[in-house]
């Protein structure tokens, strides 16, 4: 449930970036060598975040 929420949130932010990149504050998190953040940088960050999540929910450990 949390994983799905994070993925959907990343997708929503990515669509907002395409339409209104000036409203998304990524400057404190991602800065390129010129000290600027591009739309591509922001979208790659969100894509990486989604890809780091496991594809399926881990099984509960049996103690």
Secondary structure, DSSP 8 states (H G I E B T S, - for coil): -HHHHHHHHHHHHHHHHHH-GGG---TTT---TTS---HHHHHHHHHHHHHHS-SS-------
